[in-house]
């Protein structure tokens, strides 16, 4: 099932996306995550009700108000090599906040005085149940679904200090969507083709089976120390092909008027316009 959050009469509403359009539910993603509404019942209503054209609605981040956004850095070996980093022995974790979230089709500008704006195509895990100290074996049982994410990064701000926060968590730097695909439709999140496009040209191409730390491991590892709540997001890292990984003389940072698109197999396409 594909779950979106759309704008209806100036408020957020959960929608079920199907071929030919979407069905608004009159409820919110928070209702679903808090288990005050039954997903199967919503699906039945969507099947019985009429569908509206997708283009009639503004797509918001499918999970608009997560308690936590946890990101994983340096999780693909070729990306580590292109950036000249050391291979981590434990997941490199950092965070973003809800202010960074924007939906499909949004326009995002480089923050502040940044001149080095970069893209990072990623698979994002959406938690569906509280998870505390869960095993790798059971970790995926706590997942609501998966979506595309773009860990937009202001590299000059990211490396201004030893902490990455400023260059990662500014407004708009976490495009998400266009929808969440529920976990029952994704047989193996650790075997999904991932592509990134810049102005329609393929710039990143890999598979999540190349991740150093798997989805199962990441959920289990994080939950040892941080209790994960329904709706929490885990950005699982980006493969090679980012601008930062190019020869410094050849780098052309993102500039106004460009578009970047993330396409993880089975999860649709997430496009962001650079303002």
N, C-alpha and C positions, 0 to 999 in steps of 0.2 A: 504494500500500500504506500502511496505517496502522500505525504502530509505537508501542507504549506500554511504559511500565515500571510493573510492578505489584509489590505485596508478596505474596510466597509463602513461607509458613513463616518469616517474619521476615527474609527476604532479598529483594533486588531481582532481578526477572526480566524479560527482554524478552518482550513479547507482541505478537502480530499480531491486530489488530482487524478483524473482518469483520461483515457483517450477521448479527445474531443472537447475537453474543458475541465472545469472544476465544480465542486459542490460545496458551497459555504454551509457551515454547520450551526452557526449561532453560538458556538462555544469558542473557547480559547485554547491555545497550546497548554497554558497553565492548568486548565481544567483537566486536560488529558494526563499531564504529568502528575497532578495531585490525585488522580484516580477518582475524580468526581464525575467523570463521564466514561462510558464504556466504548472502546474503540470498535468492537464488533457491531454495536448498535449504530454507531456513526456510519460505519461502512454500509449497513443495511439501508439506512436512511438515504445515503448518497446513491445507492443503486436504484432506489425507488424514486428519488427526486430528479428534477431537471438539472442539467449542467449549463454552466455559463461559460462563455469564451474566456480563455485564460488571459487574453490581451486586454480584457476589460478591467482587470484588477492590477493594482500595484503590489508586487511581491515584496514582502518584508523578510527579514531574517526568519527562517522557519521556527527557530527557537529564539524569541526576541529578548527574553529576560533570564538568561542562565545565571545561576548563583556563581559558577566558576567557569572560566575559560583557561584551560591548561594546554600549553603548547610544548611540543617536543622538538628540540633542535638536533641537528646532526644525526639523523636517523637513517640516512642512505650513504653507503660508502663512497660512491662516485661524487656525491655532493660534498662530502668531507674532503675528498681529494682535491676537488676544484677550488675549495676555499682554503686549502692548506691548514686544516685543523687536525688535531689529534683524534684518533678513534676513541670514543667514550667507552668506559667500562660500565657506566650506569647511564640511564636516560638523562639527557640534558633538558631540564624543565624550566619554563618561564611562563609568564601569564599575560593575558590581555583582559580587557574589561568590556562590559556591555556597550560602552560608548564607541567601541571599535566596530561593532556589528553593523553591517548594511546588507541589504538584500540584493538579489539578482537585478542587474540593470542600473545599479546605483552609480553615481559619479563621485569619485574620491580624488582629493587633491593631496599632494605631498604636504606633510605637516610643517608648519613654521618656516624656518630658513633652510630646510633640507634641500639638497641638490642631487641626492643619490637615491632615487625612488626605485624599488625593485619588487618583483613578483615572486611568489612561492606557491605552487600548486600542491594541494594536500587533500588527503582523505580525512574526514572529521567523524569521530565517534560521538553519538548522542546517547547519553546515559538515560535509562528508563526506570531504574530502581536504585535505592540507596545501596551503596557498595562500601563495605568496611572490611579490609583485610581478607579479600576474596582470593580464592585459588585461581591459578591460570586455567585449570580445567573448567571451572564454572564461570569464568569472567564474562564470556559473551552472553550468558544468560541474563546479565544485568543491562544489556544494551537495548535501547528503543529502536535505533536505526543508525543510518549513515548519511552523510551529505558531503558536498564539495565545500572546500574552504580555500581562501587565498590569504596566506600570511604575508600581506603587503608589509614591506620593510623599508624604513628610511635608514640606509646603511651608515651615513655619516652621523646620525643621531644614535644609532644602535651601538656604534663602537666609540662614541665620544667618551664613555667611561667603561669600566669593566662590567657594568650592569646593562643588559640589553633593553630594559623597559621602555625608555623614551622612544627608541626607534621602532618599537613593536606594538605599543599600546595606545598610540595616538588615535584621535577620532577617525573612524572609517577604515582602519587598517585590518579589519577582519570580515571581508565579504563572505557570505554564507548562503548556500542554497543551490538550486532554486527551491528545493523541498527536501524533506527527510524521507528516505526509503526505509521502510520498516525492516528489522533484522531478518524476518522470515523470508524476505525476498533476496537476501544476499547470502549465498551459500558459504562463502569464505572471504571475509574482508581482507585476509592476508594474501589474496591472489586476485587483485583487480588492476587492470590496466589504468594508468594515470597519464593524462596528457595536459600540457599547458600551451596555450597559443598567445602570441603577441601580434595583434593586428591581423589575425587569421593565419599566421605562419607558425608552424609547430616549433616550439623552443624547448619543451620538456616532454620526455617520453620514457616511461618506466613502468614498473609494476610494483604493487605493494608487497610482493613476495621478496623484494630486494631490501625491505626494511631490516635494520639491525635488531630492533626491538619490536616484536609483533604486537598486534592489537591486544591479544590475550595477556601478554606480558605487561604491557603498559597499564592496563586496567588493574591488574593484580598488584603491580609495583606501586602505583600511585595510591591505591586504596590502603596500603600498609600504613601510610603516613597521613593521608588526607581522605576523609570520608567523602565519597562521591555521591552527589544527590541527583534525583531525576532532573533532566534538562542540562546537566553539566556537559560541557563540550571538551573533547580532547582532539586538538590538531596534531596529527601523527607525524609530521615532518615532510620535507620536500625532497624530491630527487634532484639530480644534476640538471643544469641548463639555466640557472639563474644568472642575472647580469653580473653579479659580484664574482662569479666563477670565471668570467672571461678575462683575457689579457687586459690589463689596465688601459692600454693604449686603444683598445677596441671597444671599450664599454660605452654604451649609449643608454643612459638611464631613462626611465619612463618620463614622458613629457606630455603636456596637455594635448588632448585630441586622440590619444592612443586608446586601444582596448586590450584587455587581457581576459582570457577565458580559461577556466579550469573544467576538465571533463574526466571524471572518474567513471569507469565502466558501470553502467546501470543506474547512475545517479544524475543523469541529465547534464546540463552545461550551466556554469555560473560565469556570467560576463560582467566585467566592471569597466566603466569608462574613466579615463584619467582626466581630471579637471585642472 
